[in-house]
Amino acid sequence: MIAARKISRSARVALAGMALVTLAACGTDGPKTEAAYPTRRTGASDITYSNQPRETIWGDGSGLWLFGSTRRAEPGSEGGGGGIGVNTFLWRASLDTLSFMPMAQADPFGGVIITDWYSAPQAPDERMKVNVFILDRTLRADGVRVAVFRQRRDGLGNWVDAPVDPKTGPDLEDAILTRARQMRLGMAAQ
């Protein structure tokens, strides 16, 4: 009985405290004023605060564009914009080239595409996996790297790593670069 009163008393104190805090948060309907933000910090710094365009980590006056930019690309630009951290043409060409494989992960900011294991219908005892790394914001031959992995089923039905033809990775890189160039030329023609 005594313990019940202590709990009840502490609960009442807690409720009264919350009511006081809630009431204290209510303001009065005094004169409405607009906040005046300084355009210059007073003191040691020369930092200027304003709404004027300024250089950011994405370039002059740029921001983070997730679904494309409302601005048109300048003639001769490499298409590295569009809100991703890598070359847009290389990114789209990589996705287009590997569209027949299931995607496990695609990171447009880091420029990494990882496919899931894929077995061709004509070779069900063999499967492939591809990792694509886009290394640059410009369309260059060394801007993309491809790693290919291959496995075969052994006699017990387990997947075992198998060697990959050394030309497979460079051939995929060439296919991606060719598709990226086609996309760039198609955009330049518009």
C-alpha positions in Angstrom: 0.0 0.0 0.0 2.8 2.4 0.9 4.7 1.6 -2.4 1.5 2.3 -4.4 1.2 5.8 -2.8 4.9 6.5 -3.7 4.4 5.5 -7.3 1.2 7.5 -7.4 2.8 10.5 -5.9 5.8 10.4 -8.3 3.4 10.0 -11.3 1.5 13.1 -10.2 4.7 15.0 -9.8 5.8 13.9 -13.3 2.5 14.9 -14.8 2.5 18.3 -13.1 6.1 18.9 -14.5 5.0 18.0 -18.0 2.0 20.3 -17.8 4.3 23.2 -16.6 6.7 22.6 -19.5 3.8 22.5 -22.0 2.3 25.7 -20.7 5.7 27.4 -20.7 6.2 26.5 -24.3 3.1 28.5 -25.3 4.0 32.0 -26.3 2.1 35.2 -26.1 0.6 36.9 -29.1 2.9 39.8 -28.9 4.0 41.8 -31.9 5.1 39.7 -34.8 8.6 40.4 -36.0 10.6 39.0 -38.9 14.0 37.6 -38.0 16.8 39.8 -39.4 19.8 37.6 -40.2 23.1 39.2 -40.4 24.7 39.5 -43.8 28.2 39.6 -42.2 29.5 37.9 -39.1 30.8 40.4 -36.6 34.3 39.6 -35.4 37.3 37.7 -36.7 35.8 36.1 -39.8 35.2 37.5 -43.3 32.5 35.0 -44.1 29.5 36.6 -45.9 26.0 35.1 -45.3 23.6 35.7 -48.1 21.3 34.0 -50.6 23.7 34.7 -53.5 25.0 31.8 -55.5 28.4 30.6 -54.2 30.9 27.9 -54.9 30.0 24.5 -53.3 31.5 21.1 -53.4 29.4 20.5 -56.5 30.6 23.6 -58.4 29.5 27.2 -58.8 26.0 27.7 -57.7 25.2 24.0 -58.1 23.3 21.8 -55.8 22.4 18.2 -55.5 20.1 17.3 -58.4 18.6 13.9 -57.7 16.3 13.7 -60.8 18.2 15.7 -63.3 19.0 19.4 -63.6 16.6 22.1 -64.9 19.6 23.7 -66.5 20.8 22.5 -69.9 24.3 21.1 -70.2 26.8 23.4 -71.8 28.0 22.4 -75.3 31.1 20.2 -74.9 30.3 19.2 -71.3 31.1 15.6 -70.4 27.6 14.8 -68.9 29.0 14.4 -65.4 26.1 16.2 -63.8 22.6 14.9 -63.3 23.0 14.5 -59.5 25.4 11.6 -59.6 29.0 11.5 -58.6 30.3 9.9 -61.8 30.1 10.4 -65.5 26.4 10.1 -66.5 27.2 8.5 -69.9 29.4 5.8 -68.3 26.8 5.2 -65.6 23.9 4.8 -68.0 26.0 2.8 -70.5 27.0 0.4 -67.7 23.4 -0.2 -66.7 22.4 -0.6 -70.3 25.2 -3.1 -71.1 24.5 -5.2 -68.0 20.7 -5.0 -68.2 20.3 -8.7 -68.9 21.8 -9.5 -65.5 20.0 -9.0 -62.1 21.3 -6.1 -60.2 22.4 -6.6 -56.6 23.5 -3.1 -55.9 23.9 0.2 -57.8 25.4 3.2 -56.2 25.4 6.3 -58.5 27.3 8.5 -56.1 30.2 6.0 -55.6 30.0 4.7 -59.2 29.7 1.0 -58.2 27.4 -1.5 -59.9 27.3 -5.1 -58.5 25.2 -7.7 -60.3 23.8 -10.8 -58.8 24.8 -14.2 -60.1 23.5 -14.9 -63.6 23.2 -18.3 -65.3 22.5 -18.3 -69.0 19.7 -20.6 -70.0 22.0 -22.6 -72.3 24.6 -23.1 -69.5 22.7 -23.8 -66.2 25.8 -25.3 -64.5 27.8 -22.0 -64.9 27.1 -18.6 -63.5 28.7 -15.2 -63.7 28.8 -12.1 -61.6 30.1 -8.6 -62.7 31.3 -5.6 -60.6 31.6 -2.3 -62.5 33.6 0.6 -61.0 33.2 4.0 -62.6 36.3 6.0 -61.7 35.9 9.4 -63.2 33.5 12.2 -63.9 34.8 12.5 -67.5 34.2 10.1 -70.4 37.7 8.5 -70.7 38.9 5.1 -71.6 40.4 4.5 -68.1 37.2 5.8 -66.4 35.7 2.3 -66.0 36.9 -1.0 -64.6 35.1 -4.3 -64.7 35.7 -7.3 -62.5 34.1 -10.6 -63.6 33.6 -13.7 -61.4 32.7 -17.2 -62.6 31.5 -20.3 -60.9 30.7 -23.9 -62.1 28.8 -26.7 -60.4 30.9 -29.6 -59.2 29.7 -33.2 -59.1 27.9 -32.7 -55.8 26.0 -29.7 -57.0 28.1 -27.1 -55.1 29.2 -23.9 -56.8 33.0 -23.7 -57.2 35.1 -20.8 -58.4 36.3 -21.2 -62.0 38.8 -19.2 -64.0 37.6 -16.3 -66.1 38.9 -15.6 -69.6 41.3 -12.6 -69.2 39.6 -10.9 -72.1 36.1 -10.9 -70.6 36.7 -7.8 -68.3 38.3 -5.6 -71.0 35.7 -6.7 -73.5 32.9 -5.6 -71.2 34.8 -2.3 -70.5 35.0 -1.7 -74.3 31.3 -2.5 -74.7 30.4 0.0 -71.9 32.7 2.7 -73.4 31.3 2.2 -76.9 27.7 2.5 -75.6 28.7 5.7 -73.6 30.2 7.3 -76.7 27.0 6.4 -78.7 24.9 8.1 -75.9 27.1 11.2 -75.9 26.9 11.5 -79.7 23.2 11.0 -79.6 22.8 13.8 -77.0 25.1 16.1 -79.0 22.9 15.6 -82.1 19.8 16.8 -80.2 
